[in-house]
Amino acid sequence: MKYKLDNLPHNQWFKMDNAAKIYPCITSVKDPNIFRVSVTLKYPIKLDALKAAVTNVIRRFFYFRVYLKKGFFWNYFEITDDIPKLSCETKYPCRNIPIRKNRFLFRIIPFQNRIALESTHALTDGFGVLTFLKSIVGEYLNIAYGPFEDFGDLIRPDQPVNPEEYKDKFEDFYKITTRKPVFYSRAYHLKEKIIQRPAYIVVRGEIPLDRILEKSKEYKVSLNDFLV
């Protein structure tokens, strides 16, 4: 299935936004700066349908179809015609992505009836990854079990691109002001043993939604604020 796309940029590269610039400098195997969002479905994933869905959706999300490139003074994103391949689930989640070796800055991982998407913070934030993953899942369901007509607020592959989706809003809202440096107390350094590479520890907990909502209301904050 091929879609006609509108509102694509004329240039083939992007500046890194203000929040993204630091990550290429601090990312390593020890500190990969990768996060994961996943969707669990009722039935096992049909890999051929998922591959087709990724191919359709990534053409629409061209600002995710990029490689990190090193310029003379700064890093930048360059659009590629490559299509991301599906990755296999491994023992540890959120492993490092070698972002300087012509690799996509995210990976899509099907496992049984779950679709996980891992991304580096250099590319996007949690909301961006969630929007991208929802579109992939919507197109997957459309191919595997559809076709459907109503996709709600999901971005479809044939939907025109809004330039606000990839605009650096820092340029609009940041106001240059002169302030005295803020004094911070010395940071506390953990003295426990560091986990040996490439191991990770996953801490998982479950709590009834009504109980945690009751506790967040007690502190007069949203659920997100309470969890943070």
Buried (B, 14 or more C-beta within 10 A) or exposed (E): EEEEBEEEEEEEEBBBBEEBEEBBEEBEEEEBBBBBBEBEBEEEBBEEBBBBBBBBBBBBBBBBBBBBEEEEEEBBBBBBEEEBEBBEEEEEBBBBBEBEEEBBBBBBBBBEEBBBBBBBBBBBEEEBBBBBBBBBBBBBBBBBEEEEEEBEEBBBBBBEBEEEBBEBEEEEEEEEEEEEEEEEEEEEEEEEEEEEEEEEEEEEEEEEEEEEEEEBEEEEEEEEEBEE
